[in-house]
Amino acid sequence: MNLPEPTSSARPPAPPLRIARADLPLCCPRPSDTLWNMHPRVYLPIADLPEQRAVCPYCGATYWLDPHA
C-alpha cells in the first residue's frame, strides 16, 4: 500500500516546550492543558536524559529542560 506524499499544507512541528527545574517532575499532559485534548498522564524523565529533551509517546509534544531557567 502506497501512502500519499505529505503536502505543503502540513504544519511544521511545534518548537520544544521549555521546562525549568522547578517544573519537575515533568508530566504530559501539563496541568495547563485543556481538558478536551488530554491523554493518559505520563511522566517523562527529562532530567535523566543526556540531551535533556523528551518526547511524549502519546501526543508527540517535545520538552526541553532549560539549564538556565
C-alpha positions as CSV (number, residue, x, y, z in Angstrom):
1,M,0.0,0.0,0.0
2,N,1.5,3.3,-1.0
3,L,0.8,6.3,1.1
4,P,0.5,9.8,-0.4
5,E,3.3,12.2,0.0
6,P,2.8,14.9,2.6
7,T,1.6,18.1,1.2
8,S,3.0,21.6,1.8
9,S,-0.1,22.4,3.9
10,A,1.2,20.1,6.7
11,R,2.1,22.1,9.8
12,P,5.7,22.1,10.9
13,P,6.4,20.6,14.2
14,A,5.9,22.8,17.2
15,P,9.1,24.0,18.9
16,P,10.1,22.3,22.1
17,L,8.4,23.5,25.3
18,R,10.9,25.0,27.7
19,I,10.8,23.4,31.2
20,A,12.5,24.7,34.3
21,R,13.9,22.5,37.1
22,A,11.1,24.0,39.3
23,D,8.6,22.3,37.0
24,L,9.9,18.8,37.6
25,P,8.8,16.1,37.7
26,L,7.6,16.6,34.1
27,C,4.3,15.0,33.1
28,C,2.4,15.2,29.9
29,P,-0.3,16.5,29.5
30,R,0.7,19.6,31.5
31,P,-1.7,20.9,34.2
32,S,-2.4,23.9,32.0
33,D,-3.5,21.8,29.0
34,T,-7.2,21.9,28.1
35,L,-9.4,19.0,29.1
36,W,-10.6,18.1,25.6
37,N,-7.1,17.1,24.4
38,M,-6.0,15.1,27.4
39,H,-4.5,11.7,27.2
40,P,-3.3,9.4,30.0
41,R,-0.7,11.1,32.2
42,V,2.8,10.0,31.5
43,Y,5.9,11.1,33.5
44,L,8.9,11.9,31.3
45,P,12.4,11.5,32.9
46,I,13.8,14.6,31.2
47,A,16.5,15.3,33.9
48,D,17.9,11.8,33.5
49,L,18.4,12.0,29.7
50,P,21.8,13.2,28.4
51,E,20.3,15.6,25.9
52,Q,17.7,16.8,28.4
53,R,14.9,16.6,25.8
54,A,11.9,14.3,26.0
55,V,9.0,13.5,23.6
56,C,5.6,12.4,24.8
57,P,4.8,9.0,23.4
58,Y,1.0,9.9,23.2
59,C,0.9,13.3,21.6
60,G,4.5,13.9,20.4
61,A,5.0,17.1,22.4
62,T,8.7,17.8,22.8
63,Y,10.1,19.2,26.0
64,W,13.5,20.8,26.7
65,L,15.0,21.2,30.2
66,D,16.4,24.7,30.2
67,P,19.5,24.7,32.5
68,H,19.3,28.5,32.9
69,A,15.6,28.6,33.9
